[in-house]
Each structure stands twice: as structure tokens, then as C-alpha cells.
Amino acid sequence: MNAQAIDRLTSWPRVRLAALPTRLTPAANLARQLAAASGAAGPEIVVKMDAETGFGLGGNKVRKLETFLAPPRLEGVTHLITTGGPQSNHCRVTAAAAAYLGLGCTLVVNGAVVGEPRGNALIHRLFGARIRTVGDRSERTPAMEEEARQVARAGGKALVVPLGASTGLGALGYAMAALELQLQLGQLPGRSRTWIFVSASSCGTLAGLLLGLSMLGREDVRLVGVSADVTAGDMRSDTLRLAGDGAKMLDFKGPLIEEALETDDSEVGDGYGIPTAASGEAIELFGKLEGIVLDPVYTGKAAAGMLAHIRSGAVDPRDRVVFIHTGGHPALLA
Ligand SMILES: Cc1ncc(COP(=O)(O)O)c(C=O)c1O
């Protein structure tokens, strides 16, 4: 535990956007069903409802933007520019933040919307964002830079928010979430080990959790990032890099609890946003047994990873499993 670095984190500037703390709620029916199906006792399952951060329909991006957009970052800024796919949750929350903060917003979206915009694509427009469509992911950064130059030529100042707000600064929002979770877990009866499952793509969420848990000295935890698209190797290196960047900002000398981190790319299937049988089953189980809406791109696959770990026996029945619900449910209505 590094008290000084934790103090720096808790007093770090942030723009208040999220409704915090988010609920930590038991998924007792799901746990019971899994145990019954295996014919043996199973672990406890709890869900950290970051789908309910509230702002702009919630999800994990709200916490990252709270630190990424914090003062003095926005001094003189007139526009936010960011990027993502047509159903991007990050674009949705960034557009909401721009509207709330009285700023213009341009979203560089890779991939055209076919037919009437629905789900997040509809909400991007509802929040007043200007949409610039590009052909593929490689065109995103140059297009954002060009948009920023256009804003400057018109006398304004743009802040480019990188994909997913996944920088060391954005990750600090999730290091704070780790402290919030620690307090909530401290109120529950002890279990032998805590597992944390979370969806990962641009890895800022996973990196922030790793950093926060490292600052708390929680090497006993098993932190599992389940990929929506990236390889396990890239996930590990991106996560360690971003957590390291965040650690530098806090002057946290470490160590990062690298051995506690597991990166799992076995649920990606045919690729980003393409449902799998396992993600479909996970969405159905969470819906029917817990009244919780998962999404097909991120949380459905992360929950499938959690179920696979429990069913394989990797998780001991005496353990507690925390599923971080990172949101994304508007994409279900696309
Ligand atoms: C709903 C949802 N869950 C998880 C993630 C993954 O988070 P990160 O990009 O920080 O790895 C994202 C963002 O891409 C998301 O929108």
C-alpha cells in the first residue's frame, strides 16, 4: 500500500460526470445455476454496475473522461474530437460531455451507418455531434488531426481525445474505481480469493484497475481482461504501458502486480462486434437470471470469459468473482 500515491489519486482533479459509487450487486441466481449445473458448490458472483455511471447513458468511458477532461485540460478548448466505430460507446459519452460542457464535438467514425441510425449511432447525433465518416481504422488519427487543424483555422481550439480516452490520465479514472471497489468488498464477508473480470479493448479500463489494485497491494487478486478484439499479448503490453504511465503521474514507484494480471483473448471469435455462441449465452443468462442487460460487443464476451473460467474449475468454490459491467447496452438496440 502506498499511502502518498493513494492520496494523490484521491485528490486528482476530475470533471464530475459520473453517479458514484456504482452498485456492487450479487448475482446469486446465476451463481446458483452454475453450481447446480456442475453438481458442486460454486463461487460467489457479484457485479460492479459501471453500466450505471449514468452520464450520457453510462458505462466505463464516463470514469475515464472524468480524469481525462479535468482542469486545466479544457482551458481555451472549444471542441472535442474523438473516434470510434459507428456504435462506439466512447463516442457517445464524449459527445455527451461536449454538450454538457458547452463545447462543439466532431466524431471521426470508421464505417458508415447503413439505414436509419439506431443505438449509439442515433445518440451520437442526438447529442449534437458532427460525424465524419472514414473508411477504416487506419484513417482515424489523420482525420482527427485534420479536423483539429480546421477548428484552429476557424479560430477555435480542439482537444483530441484518443481512442477510448485510454491514456495514463484516463486510466486514473479506473484506478479510482479500484479504490471504490476495495471499500465495497471490505463490507462483504471474506472469501479465499477475489477474481475480477473486465472487458478490454483499448485497455485503459484494465490498466486503471491494475494500477489501483497495485497501489492497494492486492497481489492476492486475479485480474482477468477479456478481449473484445486485441490479442492477449497486445493486451498485456498495452495495459502495462498505460498503468505505468498512470503510475508516473502519481509518482507511484510500484511494483505493478503483473503476476495478478491475466489476458484472455479466447472469446473474440470471428472478430470485433461479431457475436459468438458463448457471448449469446452469457447475455441470455444475465438477462433471464439477474435482469442485467449486457452488450454483444464487450460485456457479453467478457461474461463468457468469466463463465468459462468458472466452468473449467479454475475458480475455487470458496472464491468471489467480481464482474465489472462496463456498459455498452445501447448497442443492443442498434
Ligand atoms: C462497453 C465497453 N466495455 C468495455 C470497453 C473496453 O474498455 P477499454 O477500451 O478501456 O479497454 C469498452 C470500450 O471500448 C466499452 O465500450
The ligand as an SDF file (V2000), in Angstrom:
LIG
                    3D

 16 16  0  0  0  0  0  0  0  0999 V2000
  -18.9640   -1.1920  -23.0210 C   0  0  0  0  0  0  0  0  0  0  0  0
  -17.4860   -1.2610  -23.0980 C   0  0  0  0  0  0  0  0  0  0  0  0
  -16.8410   -2.1520  -22.3360 N   0  0  0  0  0  0  0  0  0  0  0  0
  -15.5160   -2.2750  -22.3690 C   0  0  0  0  0  0  0  0  0  0  0  0
  -14.7500   -1.4870  -23.1960 C   0  0  0  0  0  0  0  0  0  0  0  0
  -13.2730   -1.6940  -23.2010 C   0  0  0  0  0  0  0  0  0  0  0  0
  -12.6540   -0.7010  -22.4300 O   0  0  0  0  0  0  0  0  0  0  0  0
  -11.1850   -0.2330  -22.7960 P   0  0  0  0  0  0  0  0  0  0  0  0
  -11.2430    0.3740  -24.1640 O   0  0  0  0  0  0  0  0  0  0  0  0
  -10.8100    0.7020  -21.7280 O   0  0  0  0  0  0  0  0  0  0  0  0
  -10.3380   -1.4650  -22.8210 O   0  0  0  0  0  0  0  0  0  0  0  0
  -15.3770   -0.5300  -23.9940 C   0  0  0  0  0  0  0  0  0  0  0  0
  -14.6090    0.3630  -24.8830 C   0  0  0  0  0  0  0  0  0  0  0  0
  -14.0750    0.0830  -25.8640 O   0  0  0  0  0  0  0  0  0  0  0  0
  -16.7710   -0.4090  -23.9520 C   0  0  0  0  0  0  0  0  0  0  0  0
  -17.4270    0.4990  -24.7010 O   0  0  0  0  0  0  0  0  0  0  0  0
  1  2  1  0
  2  3  1  0
  2 15  2  0
  3  4  2  0
  4  5  1  0
  5  6  1  0
  5 12  2  0
  6  7  1  0
  7  8  1  0
  8  9  2  0
  8 10  1  0
  8 11  1  0
 12 13  1  0
 12 15  1  0
 13 14  2  0
 15 16  1  0
M  END
$$$$
